Amino acid sequence: MYGRCLKRVVDVVISAGSLVVLSPVMLFIAAAIAVEDGRPVLFRQKRVGRAGELFEVLKFRSMPVTTRELPSAQAGQVKVTRVGKIIRRTNLDELPQLINILRGQMSVVGPRPPLPSQQELCQIRQTNGAIDCKPGLTGLAQINAYDGMPEKEKAKWDGTYAARLSFFSDMSIILRTFRYLSKRPPVY
């Protein structure tokens, strides 16, 4: 029942409320990006969603406007703007995904949306049921993450989430996400 109906209601309430409350912060970030490096302020990238459908994920742009698209494994080699360093370290670059949630492309909680090139991760999610979940802004793998976590381990956490999907599980992950975000951010 929760996964079919109520989860969408929770997603709309949380994403709409968060967009209203965080709109001044989001406008400030957008202005800072535009002043430092011009437009566009949003980065759009194809990601794999529920049932393997592709959708365009939104993020605040943290790299120079002239940056070419690279696989995520090479992202560490790319120059990041001054504003980009701050928004990445604080995870504020992810805030535009609240729009993806409001559109119904994502959920507040679920497996993070992989790139189409992350074929191993997508294949494992097909076998463990995680592919049937909408991708999330946060998830079980993220709150248990460590640098360099292998895709097989991420997929294991995603499968565990899919098997235990419930309102209480989602609320627990949201609360644990706030605890995770309060830790000292990684240095880029």
C-alpha positions in Angstrom: 0.0 0.0 0.0 2.7 2.5 1.0 4.9 1.9 -2.1 1.9 2.2 -4.5 0.1 5.3 -3.2 1.2 6.9 0.0 4.9 7.2 -1.0 3.9 9.5 -3.8 1.9 11.7 -1.4 4.8 11.9 1.0 7.2 12.8 -1.9 4.9 15.6 -3.1 4.4 17.1 0.4 8.2 16.9 1.2 9.4 18.2 -2.2 6.9 21.0 -2.5 7.4 22.1 1.1 11.2 21.9 0.7 11.1 23.9 -2.5 9.1 26.7 -0.8 11.3 26.8 2.3 14.6 26.5 0.4 13.7 28.8 -2.5 15.7 31.7 -1.1 18.8 29.4 -0.8 18.3 28.0 -4.3 17.9 31.5 -5.8 21.1 32.6 -4.0 23.0 29.6 -5.3 21.7 30.1 -8.9 22.8 33.8 -8.7 26.2 32.9 -7.4 26.7 30.4 -10.2 25.6 32.9 -12.8 27.8 35.6 -11.4 30.9 33.4 -11.3 30.6 31.4 -14.5 27.5 32.5 -16.4 24.5 30.4 -17.5 23.1 27.8 -17.4 23.0 27.4 -13.7 21.5 23.9 -13.9 23.3 20.8 -15.0 21.2 18.2 -16.8 22.2 14.6 -17.2 20.5 11.5 -18.4 20.0 8.9 -15.6 18.3 5.6 -15.3 15.0 5.6 -13.4 12.3 3.2 -12.4 12.1 0.1 -14.8 15.2 1.3 -16.6 13.5 4.4 -18.1 15.8 7.3 -18.8 15.1 10.8 -17.4 17.0 14.0 -17.1 18.3 14.6 -13.5 18.8 18.2 -12.4 21.6 19.6 -10.3 23.2 23.0 -9.8 26.2 23.3 -12.1 29.4 23.0 -10.2 31.9 22.8 -13.1 32.8 25.5 -15.6 30.3 26.0 -18.4 32.9 24.8 -21.0 33.4 21.3 -19.3 32.7 18.4 -21.5 30.7 15.4 -20.2 32.8 12.7 -18.7 32.0 9.3 -17.0 31.6 9.7 -13.3 34.8 7.7 -12.7 36.7 10.6 -14.2 34.8 13.4 -12.4 37.6 13.9 -10.0 39.8 15.1 -12.9 37.5 18.0 -13.8 38.0 21.5 -12.5 35.2 22.7 -10.2 34.3 26.4 -9.8 34.6 28.1 -6.4 30.8 28.0 -5.9 30.9 24.4 -7.1 33.3 23.4 -4.4 31.0 24.8 -1.7 27.7 23.4 -3.1 29.3 19.9 -3.6 30.8 19.8 -0.1 27.4 20.7 1.4 25.4 18.6 -1.1 23.4 21.7 -2.0 24.1 20.9 -5.7 21.4 18.2 -5.4 18.6 20.6 -4.4 17.1 20.9 -8.0 16.3 17.2 -7.7 13.3 18.3 -5.6 11.9 19.3 -9.0 12.5 15.8 -10.3 10.6 14.5 -7.3 7.7 16.9 -7.8 7.6 15.8 -11.5 7.3 12.1 -10.3 10.7 11.1 -11.9 12.3 10.6 -8.5 11.4 9.9 -4.9 12.8 11.5 -1.7 14.1 8.0 -0.7 15.2 5.3 -3.1 18.3 4.0 -4.9 20.4 6.9 -6.4 19.8 7.2 -10.2 22.8 5.7 -12.0 24.3 6.8 -15.3 23.3 4.6 -18.3 27.0 3.6 -18.5 26.8 2.0 -15.0 25.6 -1.3 -16.6 26.8 -3.6 -13.8 24.8 -1.6 -11.2 21.7 -1.5 -13.4 21.9 -5.3 -14.1 22.2 -6.1 -10.4 19.3 -3.9 -9.6 17.2 -5.8 -12.1 17.9 -9.1 -10.2 17.4 -7.7 -6.7 14.2 -5.7 -7.3 15.7 -2.2 -6.8 15.0 -1.4 -10.5 11.3 -1.3 -9.5 11.9 1.6 -7.1 11.9 5.2 -8.2 15.4 6.6 -7.8 15.8 8.8 -4.7 17.5 11.9 -3.5 18.8 9.9 -0.6 18.9 6.2 0.0 20.1 3.3 2.2 23.3 3.0 0.2 24.0 6.8 0.7 23.7 6.8 4.4 26.0 3.7 4.6 28.4 5.0 2.0 32.1 5.3 2.1 34.5 6.6 -0.5 35.0 4.2 -3.3 32.1 1.9 -2.4 32.0 -0.8 -5.1 28.9 -0.9 -7.3 28.1 -4.4 -6.1 27.9 -3.2 -2.5 25.7 -0.2 -3.5 23.4 -2.6 -5.4 23.2 -4.8 -2.3 22.0 -1.9 -0.2 19.6 -0.9 -2.9 18.1 -4.4 -2.9 17.8 -4.4 0.8 15.9 -1.1 0.5 13.5 -2.5 -2.1 12.8 -5.6 0.0 12.1 -3.5 3.1 10.2 -0.6 1.5 7.9 1.0 4.1 6.9 4.4 5.5 9.0 3.8 8.7 12.0 2.7 6.7 11.8 5.9 4.5 11.4 8.1 7.6 14.4 6.4 9.2 16.6 7.0 6.1 15.5 10.6 5.9 16.5 11.2 9.6 19.8 9.3 9.1 20.5 11.4 6.0 20.4 14.6 8.2 22.8 12.9 10.6 25.0 11.9 7.6 25.0 15.5 6.2 26.0 16.9 9.6 29.3 15.1 9.4 32.4 16.9 8.2 32.1 17.1 4.4 34.8 15.5 2.2 37.4 17.7 0.7 37.4 18.2 -3.0 
